Each structure stands twice: as C-alpha cells, then as structure tokens.
Amino acid sequence: MPLRLATLCALLSTTVAAGADWPAFRGTNRDGLSPETGLLKQWPKDGPKQLWTAKNLGLGFGTPSFADGKIFGTGTRDGKEGVWALKESDGTELWFTAFADAKQVARQTNGPGSTPTYHQGKLLAVSLGGTLVCLEAGTGKEIWKKDYVADFGGSVPTWGYNDSVLVDGDTVICAPCGSKAAVAALKLATGETVWKTELRAGGGGGYSSPIKATFNKTPMYVVLLGDQSGVVGVDTKTGKVLWQYKNKPAAGGVAQIPVPIVKDDLVWVSCSYNGGSALLQITPTATGFEAKELKAYKKPELNNHHGGMVLVGDYVYFGHNQNDGNPVCVELKTGEIKWGPERNPAGGQRSAAVLYADGRLYFRYENGVMVLIEPDPTGLKVVSSFKLPPADQRSHAQSWPHPVIVGGKLYVRDQTVIYCYDVKAGAN
C-alpha cells in the first residue's frame, strides 16, 4: 500500500506540473483557454495582489510562455533580438540569448512579437526579420537556425514576422509565407526541411500562427496566411493543401493576424483591415475537402484585429474592430451575433487581448486596463477591473501581449517588464 500510494502521489504531482505549463502562444492547445481552477471570481477594488515585477527584459510585444518552472519571452537588447528565461517563482533572469539583429519595421522598432514555443527541453522563437531559432531551454544554447527569407523565399511583413511556431511531435510547423514555402515542416532535432507547401501566400502574412485540427478523421494544420491565400488546411504528412478559403474575412490586406477557432467540422476565422469574419464548414468531397461559407461579415460589421478569440462552450468571445476591443459574443454553430459589439467597458481603450480561465474572460486593454467578464450569451457581464502600472520604459503606446495564468498567478507583459499577480481564490 505505501508503494502504491507513493506511486499515485507521484502521478498526481506529474499531472499537476504538466497542467501548470503554458508552453506556447495561447496555451497548450493554442485556443486561449486556461485549465486553471480555484481562481478569484472577482478582484479586490484595487486589483489582485501584485507579487513581483521583472524589469529590463528588452523591448518586445511577444506574450511569454511557461514550462519547467521557467518563463520564456523575446526582446530587443543592445541592437539584438533575443530570447530570455526567468525563474517562474520570482522573475529572476536565468539567461538571455541574442539570435538576430534588431529589425526596423514600418515606423516602429517595437521588438519581436513571437512567443517562444517549448517542447521536450527545446525552445523555438522567430525574429521580426524571419530568423527561426531553436535553443536549449535549460541553458539558452543555440541548436540550429533557419531563415524565412533566404530558405523559403519569404518577404518581411510591414511590421515584421510575429508568428509563433507549432511543434507537433518531432516536427516544427512554421509559416514563412514565402515563394518557396507558404507553410513548412522542419525536423525538431536539426531544422532540416521535411516538406513545403508551395502556395502563393500574398501580402499580409507572417502574423498568425499554425494550429492542428482533425476533419473527417484527417489531421491537418490550419493556417491563416496572406491576402491571396486566406486560410488553408494542409496535410500533416505532405503539406498538400486540402482546402482553402480566400474570401475577404480571411484576406484582409496588410495583416491577417488572429488564430482561427476550430471545433468539429467548423472553423471561425476573422481578420481586420479590409477583412471581416466568417463561419466555415469543412466537409469531405470526392477529391478532398471543401470550405463552405455558412455565415460571413464584412469588416465594419464584425472583425478581430489581433487580440485573439476564445471559444467558451458554444460561443466565441472577442474584441471587435480594428484598434479596438468592443466585447462581442457569437454563436459558433450559426455564426449569429448573440450580443454586442459593446463599448469597451471599465475605461478600457483600443485593442484587447483575451484569455479565458475558470469561468471568466480576461480582457487586457491597450491602455493597461484589465477587465474581468463573466461569459454569458445573454449579455455582457462585467465583474471587475483594475489598472496595470505604467511600464518603466515605453517606446510605443501599444501594450498588446496576451495575459497568461499559470499556477494561480496572472502574468502580464508590458514592453520591457512583466507583472505577476496572485489570482488564487482566498489569497487576497
């Protein structure tokens, strides 16, 4: 009995540790849904207790990832873009590895926006200029590099590459949106190319990130690409395009950004600029698959800029409109708007990055207002809000990284800092 009890405890411990990680952009399943439970259902008047602030991370817009007791992120220091690792317990820096020259993009040098992807002791991140690096997560030592431009014929987007690669087993899935490869699969161990999807992506690619889904028992990678390709489903073994949707809701123009939402045979896709939103049904045909448009909206009616969308039950919640975050609720099976878009609540301004955890939506607004919302298809229900402190270094007004909850703690990055808050129920 003691041995069995010890074994059970060890298994439970392993399960908890694995569940506490957030190893990639938008989490393990790339859906913005946190598995955390036992969290505050509403915040104190002045917000949850702040535990610590990590500073001098380097300018960057990337959301952090969490694994093996560490926090990983990207930033620019001394003219170099790099990856940093912090202790999850207190934010102390463990290492920083520079891997690319800082890239001047548009009128901003806003730093990298890629979230490092962790898998089996390895870490992968992308620079604004399209350098994909693989590092040892424990030490930051470089293992291999690839170049989206030189290796895949990519063209640096207006605001640089901001994608976060997907790791599927021993394969890395990236989206260079290049003339030689719109999507590519690489060996995790060496970076060697396994296959390439030779498809003209067009402009506005390089911002969204791949996800894996299964339609009619066929596994695929779903990727929102450039304005000439829209959103595609490609075969996981060959990279062959199995279906494609190129209408405006997936081909907005200068930037297609949000990660699509997939459930069963349905895909919800949205982008801003000249885009919109659409509900697609992916069905098998005699020659492959078809993406049937069930419902579509033009940009003025409904669109998500870059803050992401979450599916809670049967409903999609997100912030509507370019450079704005008007809360809205859409029924997935019909594509019908249940309520909204509403005005930004609690003093939130401009774009909103969205996370779901333990019965609540977390809207992080560009002006530093955090809003806690109860997801309900009958109407907007604002629960609490608080104001984040200003970043100690601010090169640009935008505060765009998505909030993350790991181990009962809320982490919010702003420019060169990360704030850590205790949001465990009973802790405040």
N, C-alpha and C positions, 0 to 999 in steps of 0.2 A: 504493500500500500504506500509506504513512504516514497518508493521509487516511482510509482505511478503518479503520485501527487506531484512530485518534483518535475516529472516529465510534462504533466498538464500545465503546471505553472510556467514552465519554460516555453511551451507552445503559446500560451496566452500572452506572455511577455513579448514573444516574437510578433504575434499578430498586432498587438497594440503599437509596437515600434514601427511596423510596416505601415499601419494605418495613419500614423502621425506624420508621414512624409508628404511632401508636395513637390515631386521630383521634376516637374515640367510646367510649361506655361498652361495655366488654367487647371492644373492638377493632374493626377494620375490618368484620368480619362479625358482630359482636355475639355471638360464641359463646365468648368467654373462652379462645380458642386463640391463643397467640402464635406467629408464624412464626420466631422467633429460633432460631438453632442455635449450636453451639460453646460451650454453657454448662457450668458445673460440674455434674458428676453427683452430687457430694456436697459438703457445705460443710465448711470447717475447724471445729474444735471450738467456737470462739467465734463462728462465723458468718463470712460473706464480708466482705471489706474494705469498711468504710464510707468513702465518698468525700466526702460533704458533707451538711449539714442545712440546709434552708431554713426559716426561722422567721417568726413574725408574719404568717401567711397569712390569719388570721381564722378563727374557729370554723366548722367545717363537716365534714360526713360524706361529701362527694362524692369520688368517685375522679377523679384527674387524667386528662387526655387529652394527647396529644403530636403535634405537627405542625410542620413548617417550623423545626426547631431550638428550639421553644418548648414549655413545659409550661403547660397551662391548667387552672384549677380555680375553685371557688366558695367564698366565705367571707363571714362577717359581721364588719364593722369599723365601730365608732362608730355602731351602730344602723342600719346599711345592709347589705343583701346585695349582693354584687358578684362580678365575675369578675376573676381575676388572671392575669398571664402572667409566666413566669420564663424565664431562659436555661436551656436544657437542659444546657449544659456545666457550670454551677456553681451553679444555683439562684438567681442574682441576679434580683431583681424588675425587670420591664420596665414594667409598667403595672398599674393597678387601676381598674376602672370600677364604681361603685355604680349599681345599676339598680332597686332596690326597697327599701322599708322592711323592717327585720327583722321577722319574723313570730313571735309567741309561739304555740307549738303544744303541746297537751297540757300536761304539767308540765315540758316541756323547751324551751329555746331553743337547739336543737342546731346551728343554722346550716343552710344549704342542702345538699341531698344530690344535686343534679343534676350530672352530668358534662357539661362543655361539649362540643358536637359541632362539629368543624371540617370545613369544606368550601369549597374554592376561595377561600381568603382570608377567609371569614366564619366567625363563631363564634356558636353558639346555646346558651343556658342558660335554666333555669327556676328561679324563686324559690319558696320554701315557700308563698307566698301565691298562686302561679299566674301570675306575670308571666313571659312568654316574651320574651327579648330577643335581637336579632341585632346583633352588633358586628363592626367591622373587626378581624380577628385581629392585624394588624400594629400597630395603634395603640390599640385598645380603644374607638374612637369608635362611638357608638350609631348604628345604621342604622334600625331600627324596633322596635316593641314590640307585643305582643298580651297580652290579659288573659283567662285561662281562665274567670274568674268573670263579668266583665262581657260578654265577647264570646261565650262559649259556654255560659253558664249553669252553670258548674262550682261545686262546693262544696268548700272547702278541707278535705282529709282530716285525720284525727286528728293525724297527725304531719307535715302539710303535703305539698305536691306534691314528689315526689322523682324524677320521671321524667326521662329524657334523650332528647331528640327524635331522630328519624331523618331524615337528608337523603338523598333519592333523586333524583339529577339536579338539576333546578331546583325541586324540591318538598320542603317540610318536612312531615313527618308527626308529629303530636302527639296526645296522648290526654288531653283535658281532663276526660273522664268526666262531661260536663255535660248538662243537659236539652236544650240546643240542639245538642250535638255530643259523642258519646262519643269519636269519633276525628275529626280534621280534617286537611285538606291545605291548606298555605299556599304562596304563591309565595315562593321564597327571596329574590328581589330586593326585594320590597316588603312581605311579610307578608299580602298580600291572600288572602282565603279562596278556594280552588279548589273544594272540596267538603266536606260534613259528613256524618258517619254519625249519623243521628238514632236513637239506641238508648238505652234506659234502662239506664245502667251499674250503678246501685245504689251501696251503700256499699263502702268498702274499695278504691276505685280510686285512681289517681294515683301509684302507686309503681312499676309495671312499665313497660317501655319497648318500643316497637314494633320488629319485625323484618320483613324482606321474605323471602318464600318463594314457590316455584312448585309448584303441584299440577296434574297433568294439563295441563301447558303453560300454565296460567293463573297469572300473577303476582298475589300478594296481600300484604297487610300483616297479620301475625298479632300480636294484642294481647291481653294478659291485662288484663281490665277489673275492674269492681266485682262484688259478690256476686250481683247479679241478671243479669249478662251472662256471667260466666265468661270463657272465651277465645273469640275470634272471628277469622275470616278475612274481610277486606274487599277489595273490588275496588280495584286501584290507580288506576283512572281515574275511578271514580264514588263510591267509598266504600260501595257497596252491600254488605250483609252476605251473604257466600256460604256460610258455615257457622258454627255456634255450638255450644259445649259448655258447659252450665250446671251440671253436677253438682258435688258438693262438692269434688273435687280441684282445681277451678278457681274455687271460690267459697267461700273460707274464712271470710270475715267482715270483720273490721276492717281487714285489709290483704292484698291479693293482690300479691306482690312479684316472685318470680323470673321472668326472661325464659324463655319456653318454648324447648325444643330441637326443631329440625326436621331431618329427613333423609328424602329421597324422599317417600313419602306418609305418613310417621309424624310425630306430634307427641307429645313428652313434656312434660307440664305438672305443676306442683306448687305448692302454697302451704300455709301453716301456719294457725295459729289453729284454725278448725274444718274445715280443708281436708284435704289428702292428696296423692296422686299418681295420675296416670293416663297410660296409653299410648293414643293415638288414631290411627285410620287415616282419612285424608281421601280420600274416594272420590267420583267424579262420579255424579250422578243425572240423571234426566230433566229436573229443574227447577233443578239447581245442584250443590251438594256436600253430603255428609253426613259428620259427625264420628262415627265408630263407636268406641265404647269397647271396647278389646281387653283391658285389664287395669286394675284400679283398687285403690287402697289408701286406707283411712281414715287420719286424722291420726295416731293412736297407732302405726300400722304403719310409715308412711313419709311424710315431708314435708320440704320445704326451706323454711326461714324466709325468709332474704334474702341468703345468701352466694353464691348462684348455682350453676349446674350446668354441667359440661363433658362433651362427647361426645368420647371418645378411641377411635378405631376404631369398634367396635360396642357400646361400653359407656359408660354415663353414670356419672360420679363426682360426689359432692357430700356436703355435711354434712347429716345428718338431724336433724330435730326443732327445735321452737321454742326459741329462745335456746340452741341447742346446735349442735355441728358434728360429730356422730358420723359418721366416714367410712363410705360405703356404695357399692357397685357394683351397677348394674342393667344387664341386657342389653336393649338398645333394641328389638330385633325381637320380643321376647316380653314385656317388662316384668317379667321374673323377677329377683328379688334374687339375685346371684351370691355375695356375701358381705356381712356387716355387717347392720345398723349396728354398728360397733365403738365402743368407748370412745374418747374423744378422746385422741390419742397425745401423748407427749413433754411432758406438762404443759399442753397447750392447754386453755383453758377457754371455755365458752359458744360463741357463734356463730363460724362460719368462713367467710371469703370465699375463693373457689377460682379458681385460674388454672392453665393448662397451658402448658408450654414445653419443647421439646427432650427429650421422654421423661420428664418429671417433672411431678407435680402440686404446686402451691404452695398450702398451706393456711395462711391468715393468721387466727389465733385472736384473739378479742376481748381477751384478756389480754396480747397482744403477743408471743405465741409463734408463730414461723414454722416450719412443718414441711414437709420435702421428702419426697414419697412417689412411689414407682415405681408407675405404673398397671399393674395386673395383675388380670385377672378371677378368678384362683385364690385371691387373698387379699391382705390389707393388708400392704404392704411399706414400712415407714418407713425412710428413708435417713439423714436428718439433721434437725437443728433448731437454732434459736438464739433468743435473746430480744431483741426490739427495746428500745431505750432508752425510758424514760418520756417522754411529751410534756412540753414545758416549761410548757404551760398545759392544764389538764384540767378542763373544766366538767362532763363526764359520763364515766362509766366505759366507755361503749361505744367501741370502736375498730373501725369497720366498713368503711372504704373498701377496695376490692379492690386487691391488688398488681398492678403493671404491670411488664413487662420491655420495654425499648426500648434498642437499641444495646448489648446486653451488660450492661445495668445494671438492677438491681431497684429500683423506686421504691415506697415505702410511705408513705401519708399517715396521720397520727395527729393529729386535732384541728387544731391551728394550724401543724403542721410537716410537712415531707416529708423522709424519709431516702432517700439514694441509696447503693446498694451495687454493687460490681463483682462480677458473677457470671459473667464470661467465663472459660472454661477456661484455665488457665495464668497467670491474673492474680493469683492468691492464693498 
